[in-house]
Amino acid sequence: MELPVRIVFAGTPAFAAQHLQALLEHGLQVVGVYSQPDRPAGRGQKLMPSPVKQLAQQHGIAVYQPQTLRDSGAQAELTALQADLLVVVAYGLILPQAVLDTPRLGCINSHASLLPRWRGAAPIQRAIEAGDTESGVTVMQMEAGLDTGPMLLKVHTPIACDDTGGSLHDRLATLGAQALVEAIAALAEGTLVGEVQDDALATYAHKLSKDGARLDWNRPAVELERQIRAFNPTPVCHSTLHGEALKVLGAQLGEGQGEPGTVLEATRDGLTVACGAGALRLTRLQLPGGKPLAFADLFNSRREHFAPGTRLGAPA
């Protein structure tokens, strides 16, 4: 596809990089890329470029990494690129009105939810956690509010009972990239009409945190099972066992009842733990200093560690 549209792309993580890749593969003219400043990563805490920055550099595209877009210098730099369209995907910086007004065709955003449901930082995980049966991507025209702009294009996908935050993320990245290319073509042709969001239907997808991933065994098993899937691969649900950290990466609904957090049964099929309502069979765990393992492997080597009556989440 060749369109006479000068595009500036703003994004940071892998989800955004897949969208940028789609624009490049379709021959769209990306004249500059904005991404978050390099962050420390890995054991050595070396500064690492974002996936979007790495992709842009591979294609020889100029990369800009301002700490903020609120100062006049950063805004002048953007203006000098003479963009017709600013495409934003999981960028991570607030765009002030002066930036939104800069491109001729405005700014559009690919957001990983079916707006107005799940505005905010973590729509993929919150949809799974809430038990939604469907998710998708909304390409919207940006305005000053958080994910409040007119909806230009939507794509849908069912949420399967075994979907994790990771699997749904990957599927939405593919769907969103395709939808973005389609939306840009229609926008350039003047055939795209925005649909105003119904604010009364809006929900907010709160940012993920390690503390928010702690398992509360007083909650129903059905809710914890969804939480474990939603927070895999990050930030990963966790509890404690014998006073040590225990990461939980896989679980299924189990059978039995008892004091919440109590181990009811341990077999090669899983570790069954009582919840506030029902029970949960933990199938994939990670102990301190170890790697994620199927419970069958842990059961073979550390059976006594998981004896019935043991309490998860209890203080040391």
N, C-alpha and C positions, 0 to 999 in steps of 0.2 A: 504494500500500500504506500502511495506517495501523496501526501497532503501538504499544501503550502502553509503549514502551521508550525511556527517556532515554539517548541515545548521546553519548558524547564521542569525537571522532575525533582520532587522532594520526598525522601524516604530514608529509612535507616536499616531495619532488620531484613532477614531472608524473605519474609512475606512480601516486602516492598521490592526487593531485588528481582523477584519473579515477575512482577508487573513491569519493571524497567526492561527486563529481558524481552518481554513480549513486544514492547514498543519498538525496541531495536530490531527484532526479528521481522517486524512488519514495515520496516523502512521509514518509521516516523523520525522527524528531525528533532533530536534532543540536543539543545544548544548549551545546556548546563545542568548540573546536578547538585542539589543541596542535601546534606546528610549531617547527622549529629557529630559533634567532635569525637575524635578517637577516644576510646575508653580502655582502662586497664583490664586485662583478661588473662586467664590461665594462671598456672602456679607461679609463674614469674612476674605476674601483674604488668606485663609489657603493654604499651599502648597498641591497640589493635584497630584497624580501620573497619568500618561497618561493612556488611555484605553489599550494600548499595554503592558505597565508595569503591570497593574493590572491583565491582563490575564496571563502573564508570571509567575507572583508570584503565581497565583492560581494553576499553573501546576508545581511549584517548579523549574522553569528555572531561571538560573542566569541572572540578569539584569545589564547592564552597561549603565551609563548615562554621558559620557564625555561632557564637554562644546564644545570641538572641537576634530576632528580626525586628526588634523595636527601635533600634538606633538608626539614625539617618544614614550613616555610612553603609550599613548592610542593605538598606533599602535602595540607596543609590546604585549599589553594585548589581542588585537584581534588575533595576530599571534599565541599566546599560545593556543587559542581555536582550532587550527588546522582545520579550516573550509574548506570543499570542495567547498562550495557555499555560497555567501552572498546574501540574498534576501532583497531588499529594497522596502518599500512601504510607501510613504508620511513620510519619516523620518525627513527631515527638516535641515539636516546638509550636507555640501559639503563633498564629498568623494575624497580625494586627490589620485593621481596616485598610491602612495605606498599602499593605502588601496585597490584600484581596482585590484592591482596585487597580493594581498595576497592569496585569495582562489584559489584552483586548477582549478575550473570550472569558475572562475571569479565572477562577480556580475550581478544579473539581477534585473529588476525593473518592477513593475506593475503600469502603468501610465493610468489615467482615461481619455484618449482621443484616437482618431484614428490618431496616429502620421503619418506624421510630423505636422498635424494640432494640435494646442493648446499645444505646449511645455510650460512648466512653472508652476506657482503656483496654478492657479485657472481654470483648463480646463473645469470642469463641468459647472460652472456658465457662463463662457465666451461662451461656445457652445450654451447655451440657449439664452443668451443675443444677440448673433449674428444672431439668427434665423436658426441655423443649423437644418437639418431634421434628422440627425443621429449622434450618439455618440458611444462610446465603450471603450474598454480597450486594450492597447498594452503592451504585455510583451516584454521587450527589454533587450539586453545585454548592460550593462552600460559602458560608456567611460567618458573621462574628460569633454566633452561638456554637456550642459544642455539639457537632454532628446534627445540627438542626436544619440544614439547608434543603432546598427542593430536591426531590429524588428524580434522577434522570433515567436510571436503568436498574432493574433488579434481576438477579439470578438466584434460583432456589436449589437446595439439596436437602434430602432427608437426613436426620441424625439417627444413625443406627444404634442399636442397644449395646454395641461393643466399641463405638467410636470413643477415641480419646481426644484430649486437646491437641495432640500431635497429628492424629489422622485427619481430624476435621480442619485443622490449620492448613495442611498440605492440599486438601481438596479445594478449600476456599481460595487458596493462593492461585491455583490453576484456573478456577472459574472466574475469579476476580480479574485476572490478567486478560482473559478473553473478553470479558464484559467491558473492560476499560478501553481496549482497542476499538470495540464496536461503538462505544459511547463517543469517543473522540471523532470517529468518522462521521457519525450523525451530527455531532455538535458543529463540526466544520462545515457541514452541508446545510446547517440551519434547520434540521428536521427533528431535533430533540426538544421536547417540552417537559419542563419540570413539574412534579406533583408535590404540592405543599404537604408537609408532614402534619399528622394529627398529634399535637403535643399531649393530649389526654391519654394516648396509648404508649407514651414513652416510658422506658425503663432505663436504669443506669447500670452500666457494667463496671463496678468498682475495680480499681487496680489490684493486681495480685500481690500477695505478700507471704513471706514464710510463716508469719504468725497466723495468717488466715488459712494456711494449709494444715494446721494442727487438727487432728481428728478428735472430735468430741463424741465419745462413745455413748453419751446420753441421747444423742440424736438417733432417729430411725435408721435402720440398716440400708433402706432403699436410698436415703439421702446421702449416706456416706459412700455408697457404691458409686453414685454419680459424681461425687466430689473427687474420688480417687481417679476416676477416668478423666475428669475435666482437668485436673492438675498434673497429668502425665503428658509430656515429660518435664514440665516446669509449672510451679515451683516444687512439686512432688509432696504429696500428703505424708504426714509423719506423726508418730506417737513416741512412747518410750516403753522399753521392756527391761526389767531389772535395772532401772535407772539409766539405761543407755538409749541413745537415739535409735529409732527404728523407722526406716522409710518404707512406705507402702505404695507399690507401683501397680498392683493388680489385685482385684477382689471380685467375688461373686456373692450373690445372696445365699446365705446358709440357713440351717435349721437349728432350733433350740432357743432357750431363753435362760437368763440369769442376770446377775449383777452386771451392769454395763462395764465393758472393758475386760471381763473375765474370759479366759480361755476355756471353752467348753470341750473342744476336741482338737487333737493334732494328728493328722494322718498325711500320707504322701499327697493326698488330694488338696490339702490346704489346712490353714490354721483357723478354726472357727471361733469367733469372738462374739460375745453377747453385746447387744446394742440396746438403746432405749426402747426400741421396738424391733423385734426380730434379731437375726444374727447375721454376721458377715464372715465369709470364708476367704481369708487372705491367701492369695496364690502366688504373689511375687513380692519379695521383700529385699531390703538391703540393710545389713548390719554395719555398725561403725567400722571403717577401714576396709570394708569388703565391696564387692560389686553386686549389682542387682542379680538375684537368683530366683529360680522357681522354688517354691516352698519345698518341693520334693527333695531338692538337693540339700537344703538346710536341715530338713528332717532327718536325712540319712546321717549327717555328721554331728548334729547338735540336738538330738531328740529331747534330752533332759531340759534344754533351755526353754522349751515350749510346753511344759507339762500342764495338763488341765488344772484349773484353779489359779494359774498365774494371772496377774493383773497387768493389762496394758494401760499406759497413761498414769500409772500410780507414781508418786514421788519415790526417789531412791531411799 
